[in-house]
Amino acid sequence: MTGKQIAIIGGGPAGLMAAEVLSVSGHQVTVYDSMPTVARKFLLAGKSGLNITHSEDYIRFANRFGPSSDLLRSALDAFTPDDIRTWAAGLGTETFTGSSGRIFPKVMKASPLLRAWLRRLETRGVKVLTRHRWSGFADGGFAFETPTGRTIIQCDAALLALGGASYPRLGSDAAWIAWLRDRGVEIADFQPANCGFDVAWSEIFKERFAGEPLKAVTLTSDAGTFPGEFVVSQHGVEGSLVYAHAASLRERLASDGHAALIVDLAPGRTAERLWRDLARQDGKASLSNRLRKGAGIEGVKTALLRELAPSDTLADQDRLAQLIKALPIPLLSPRPIAEAISSAGGIRWSSVDDGYMLKALPSVFVAGEMIDWEAPTGGYLLSACFATGRAAAKGIETWLQR
């Protein structure tokens, strides 16, 4: 079985993890990547602290992938968050658990881990060819555009790990969709995931408050109610608390044509307490003073109330207390997929067998964000990319044995 020629197209976390597994088995593995260096999105994610996985109870962790949770389960079981930490430690990267349960390298950055990983792959004989852009199938093999011209490679098995459609400037541009559809692979259209949303802010509000965070709030949608903070942007709303609701909001917009995030501006107080505290304020005082003294609300929170609520509502004490607890932010649309942290959609699970091989293309396997699954931020995306890369590599080994 050993000594087979394996092509891995895409040098992100899923592709590199597959290369590691296959190189241990003695295969001749070559990783092809379109960019000047591999793992560009991985490095970008690590600029502000590489969130490598999550420490929550594993059963809860494994169910964070929505409708795909059961389909991903065997891959996740084979490479759990604890396994990821052990693997990182083996590359000299110790990890720690943050206050939110997210797990980070102690050095916070992605670059030391990636450098050590690439060194280990090199010692195991893995070749990495950059500036090799896959341009489709040709002559029973795979065509690439390179700095020296077009080349066609043949191999015993191939893994496609080309990512989704977010951050196309880093290499994940989904150009592969047409080539796979032509070969009978079913693909769900890509949509933005873990993304911000457009809101029709007034020019005055945008000018004064774009970039301002709303801290110590909760946001509610069909996904549930979560505490945290989010940011007002020029276009609408952004931030991890918004991303937690992105999938349900995207679906609501698609089905109903409208959706709203419900913000609680004072989650530590009940509506009844707010009513009493506001009632004690001088009726002749300005709204800003009454909100600051009676509800502990000021700055961008006050501005948000003024922006979204009619003036007669703000003058009504009963309705004001209710709005503070449940202020709807009407959304227009998700931000473009090029800005999204990740993408939903991709190769449908019905087109992939249990070993991550494409049913329509024997010997061609897939892993990572190319497949139709999504997950919230918090280390889940990266964990599943690692896990599916390993699972696809195991699938390749099993297929070669047969």
QUIWO-V471867 format. One record per residue. SS is DSSP state (2 for helix, 1 for strand, 0 for the rest). OMEGA is omega as a letter, one per 20 degrees, with the letter a starting at -180 (none if undefined). D_FIRST is the distance of its C-alpha to the first C-alpha in Angstrom with 2 decimals. Layout:
# QUIWO-V471867
ss->[SS:SS]
omega->[OMEGA:OMEGA]
d_first->[D_FIRST:D_FIRST]
This chain:
# QUIWO-V471867
ss->[0:0:0:0:1:1:1:1:1:0:0:0:2:2:2:2:2:2:2:2:2:2:2:2:0:0:0:1:1:1:1:1:0:0:0:0:0:0:0:2:2:2:2:2:2:0:0:0:0:0:1:1:1:1:0:0:0:2:2:2:2:2:0:0:0:2:2:2:2:2:2:2:2:2:2:2:2:2:0:0:2:2:2:2:2:2:2:2:2:2:0:0:0:0:1:1:1:0:0:0:0:1:1:1:1:0:0:0:0:0:2:2:2:2:2:2:2:2:2:2:2:2:2:0:0:0:1:1:1:0:0:0:1:1:1:1:1:1:0:0:1:1:1:1:1:1:0:0:1:1:1:1:1:0:0:0:1:1:1:1:0:0:0:0:0:0:0:2:2:2:0:0:0:0:0:0:2:2:2:2:2:2:0:0:0:0:1:1:1:1:1:1:1:0:0:0:1:1:0:0:0:0:2:2:2:2:2:2:2:0:0:0:1:1:1:1:1:1:1:1:1:0:0:1:1:1:1:1:1:1:1:1:0:0:0:1:1:1:0:2:2:2:2:0:0:2:2:2:2:2:2:2:2:2:2:2:0:0:1:1:1:1:1:1:0:0:0:0:0:0:2:2:2:2:2:2:2:2:2:0:0:0:0:0:0:0:2:2:2:2:2:2:2:2:2:0:0:0:0:2:2:2:2:2:2:2:2:2:0:0:2:2:2:2:0:0:2:2:2:2:2:2:2:2:2:0:1:1:1:1:1:0:1:1:0:0:2:2:2:0:0:1:1:1:1:1:1:0:2:2:2:1:0:0:0:0:1:1:0:0:0:0:0:1:1:1:0:2:2:2:1:0:0:0:0:0:0:0:0:2:2:2:2:2:2:2:2:2:2:2:2:2:2:2:2:2:2:2:2:2:2:0]
omega->[a:r:r:r:a:r:r:a:a:a:r:a:a:a:r:r:r:r:r:a:a:a:r:a:r:r:r:a:r:r:r:r:a:a:r:r:a:r:a:a:r:r:r:r:a:a:a:a:a:r:a:r:a:a:a:r:a:r:r:r:a:r:a:a:r:a:a:a:a:a:r:a:a:r:r:r:a:r:a:r:r:r:r:r:r:r:r:r:r:r:r:a:r:a:r:a:r:a:a:a:r:a:a:r:r:r:r:a:r:a:r:r:a:r:r:r:a:r:a:r:r:r:r:r:r:r:r:r:r:a:r:a:r:a:r:r:r:r:r:r:a:a:r:r:a:r:a:r:a:r:r:r:r:a:r:r:a:r:r:r:a:r:a:a:r:a:a:a:r:r:a:a:r:r:a:a:a:a:r:r:r:r:r:r:a:a:r:a:r:r:r:r:a:a:r:a:r:r:a:r:r:a:r:a:r:a:a:a:r:a:a:r:r:a:r:r:r:r:a:r:r:a:a:r:a:r:r:r:r:a:r:r:r:a:a:a:a:r:a:r:r:a:a:a:a:a:a:r:r:r:r:r:a:a:a:a:r:r:r:r:r:a:r:a:a:a:r:a:r:r:r:r:r:r:a:a:r:a:a:a:r:a:r:a:r:r:a:a:r:r:a:a:a:a:a:a:r:r:a:r:r:a:r:r:r:a:a:a:r:a:r:r:a:r:a:a:a:a:r:r:r:r:r:a:a:a:r:r:a:a:r:a:r:r:a:a:r:r:a:r:a:a:r:a:a:a:a:r:r:r:a:r:a:r:r:r:r:a:a:a:r:a:r:a:a:r:r:a:r:a:a:r:r:a:r:r:a:a:a:a:a:r:a:r:r:a:a:r:r:a:r:r:r:r:r:r:r:a:r:r:a:none]
d_first->[0.00:3.80:6.69:6.98:10.70:12.01:15.79:17.82:21.32:23.83:24.20:25.95:25.17:22.66:20.70:20.88:19.87:16.70:16.04:16.67:14.24:11.29:12.42:12.46:8.70:8.75:8.34:11.36:13.64:17.06:19.76:22.59:25.96:29.30:31.49:32.48:30.73:28.15:29.03:32.66:33.45:31.99:34.37:37.25:36.83:37.04:40.26:42.43:40.23:36.53:36.52:33.00:33.29:36.02:37.35:38.89:38.24:34.65:35.71:38.01:35.40:32.87:35.63:36.48:34.37:36.87:35.74:32.06:32.23:30.85:28.06:26.98:27.55:24.11:22.79:25.94:25.77:22.38:23.87:27.61:30.37:30.41:26.72:27.53:30.38:28.32:25.69:28.61:30.25:27.19:27.79:31.44:32.82:35.01:36.10:39.28:40.54:43.31:46.36:44.84:41.76:39.57:37.28:37.45:36.41:39.44:39.62:39.55:37.85:34.31:34.17:33.66:30.69:29.11:29.78:28.17:25.12:24.69:25.25:22.47:20.02:21.28:20.78:17.09:16.81:17.24:19.53:22.30:24.28:27.52:30.11:27.46:28.75:26.75:29.15:27.42:25.28:25.92:24.81:21.66:20.70:22.33:25.66:26.89:30.38:30.52:33.51:33.06:32.76:30.39:26.83:24.06:20.39:17.48:14.02:10.96:12.22:15.37:17.23:21.01:22.87:26.21:28.61:31.64:34.97:36.84:37.59:36.75:38.11:35.11:32.62:32.26:34.34:32.55:32.76:29.53:31.38:32.75:29.50:27.77:30.95:31.13:27.77:29.09:27.94:30.79:31.96:34.85:37.13:36.83:39.72:40.73:39.87:41.27:43.98:47.72:50.28:53.26:56.76:60.03:61.58:65.03:65.34:67.39:64.83:61.97:64.05:65.00:61.98:58.74:56.43:58.29:56.34:57.63:56.99:57.35:57.06:55.09:53.65:53.42:51.69:50.01:47.22:49.73:51.83:50.39:52.30:51.82:52.92:52.41:53.73:56.13:54.84:56.56:54.81:54.80:52.91:49.78:48.08:45.71:48.27:48.41:44.63:44.50:46.48:44.84:42.86:45.87:48.27:46.14:46.02:49.77:50.61:48.58:50.19:53.74:54.21:55.36:54.26:55.68:54.65:57.21:58.00:59.92:61.73:63.07:60.58:62.57:65.69:66.53:68.38:71.42:71.48:71.06:73.97:76.17:75.24:75.86:79.13:80.48:80.19:83.18:83.25:84.66:81.74:79.11:75.91:73.96:76.17:76.08:72.29:71.97:74.49:73.88:70.12:68.72:67.46:67.97:66.50:63.66:63.87:67.51:66.69:64.02:66.61:69.07:66.48:65.36:68.40:71.73:74.65:76.57:73.65:73.62:77.32:76.84:76.14:74.52:72.14:71.41:70.20:67.96:66.52:65.74:63.65:62.04:62.28:60.29:58.55:58.18:54.98:54.71:50.99:47.78:47.42:45.22:41.46:41.22:43.05:41.14:38.98:36.32:36.11:36.01:34.47:31.32:28.62:29.83:27.82:28.40:26.14:23.15:21.12:20.34:17.01:18.99:17.94:20.95:21.98:23.55:20.65:17.26:14.47:17.23:17.55:20.65:21.96:25.22:28.65:27.56:27.54:30.94:31.77:34.32:35.53:38.56:38.67:38.34:34.72:33.37:32.09:30.09:28.79:27.45:25.86:23.99:23.07:21.92:19.84:17.97:17.87:16.51:13.67:12.87:13.37:10.88:8.10:9.62:10.03:6.59:6.00:9.32]
